[in-house]
Each structure stands twice: as C-alpha cells, then as structure tokens.
C-alpha cells in the first residue's frame, strides 16, 4: 500500500465519519474521532454488505457511501450502548 492509498483511505474515512456525524445528529467525535469512526465503519460495511449480498459499486463515491453507511451503523450502536 503506497502513501497515496493511505492518504485516500484517510480522506474517505474522514468524509464518511463527518457525514455519519451529521446523519446521526448530535453525535460526533471531532476530526480524528470521525476519521476513526469512518475507517471502522468502512470495515463494518465491508464485512456486512457481502454477507447480505449488497453491492454499491466501485470508485471513490461508492467508497464514501459504503463507509458512511458502516459509520452510521457504528454510531447508532455506540448511542444504544451509551444509553443502556
């Protein structure tokens, strides 16, 4: 994995985490926290979507959508755990 791939990975994670923070209102962790949420969300969606047979496509926009959906799932789970 080259430095360009890592930079793109971090940018996609940051965008996905930021979007997920907007979608799940009132729940954000700052820039670094949102990047981590976005990256973990991408991993969650990467495991969950093939299991469910869902395919969004390829490309940077599909990666952002994919990661955002996973990050939203993660934020909702965190919110449920914090309320319990």
Secondary structure, DSSP 8 states (H G I E B T S, - for coil): --HHHHHHHHHHHHHHHHHHHHHSTT---HHHHHHHHHHHHHHHHHHHHHHHT----SSHHHHHHHHHHHHHHHHHHHHHHHH-
